[in-house]
């Protein structure tokens, strides 16, 4: 199931919605990054955490890696925007 569109997208989402050329370039970069073994391992770790916490397949909060290596619940918008525009 695809994620629902946000009723209040952040500045980055608005930028890529208005700039298809930039969105295509970002998609190509993301494809390379997501194919890395380290990214696959990170996704597998978070999927296992979501399964253990009963969140898998239900939407809801993200599993966010803390600086100490722990995983905690956090809103997707807050978690995914952390390294964005400042």
C-alpha positions in Angstrom: 0.0 0.0 0.0 1.4 3.4 -1.0 1.7 6.1 1.7 -1.1 8.6 1.8 -0.3 12.1 0.5 0.3 14.6 3.3 -2.2 17.4 3.7 0.7 19.6 4.9 3.8 18.6 2.9 7.2 19.9 4.1 9.3 22.3 2.0 11.3 19.5 0.4 8.2 17.6 -0.7 6.8 20.8 -2.1 10.0 21.4 -4.0 10.1 18.0 -5.6 6.4 18.1 -6.5 7.0 21.4 -8.4 10.3 20.3 -10.1 10.0 17.0 -12.0 13.5 17.1 -13.4 15.0 17.4 -9.8 12.6 14.7 -8.6 13.8 12.3 -11.3 17.4 13.0 -10.4 16.7 12.4 -6.7 14.9 9.1 -7.6 18.0 7.9 -9.4 20.3 8.8 -6.5 17.9 7.2 -4.0 17.9 4.0 -6.0 21.7 3.8 -5.8 21.7 4.6 -2.1 19.0 2.1 -1.2 20.8 -0.7 -3.1 23.8 -0.5 -0.7 24.3 -3.5 1.7 24.4 -1.1 4.7 21.0 0.4 3.7 19.5 -3.1 3.2 20.8 -4.1 6.7 19.3 -0.9 8.3 15.9 -1.5 6.6 15.9 -5.2 7.8 16.7 -4.1 11.4 13.9 -1.5 11.4 11.5 -4.0 9.8 12.2 -6.5 12.6 11.7 -3.8 15.2 8.3 -2.8 13.6 7.3 -6.5 13.5 8.2 -6.9 17.2 6.3 -3.8 18.2 3.2 -4.7 16.2 3.5 -1.8 13.7 4.4 -3.7 10.6 1.8 -3.1 7.8 -0.2 -0.6 9.9 1.4 2.7 9.1 2.0 4.9 12.1 5.3 6.0 13.7 8.7 5.3 12.3 11.5 3.4 14.1 14.1 6.1 14.6 17.7 5.3 15.4 19.1 7.3 18.3 22.7 8.4 18.7 23.2 5.6 21.2 22.1 3.0 18.7 18.7 2.5 20.3 15.4 2.5 18.2 12.5 4.6 19.4 9.1 5.6 18.0 8.9 8.9 16.2 6.6 10.6 13.7 7.6 9.9 10.1 7.7 13.7 9.3 10.0 14.5 12.2 12.3 11.5 11.6 12.7 11.9 7.8 13.1 15.7 7.9 16.0 15.7 10.4 18.7 16.0 7.8 16.7 18.2 5.4 16.5 22.0 5.2 17.8 23.9 8.2 
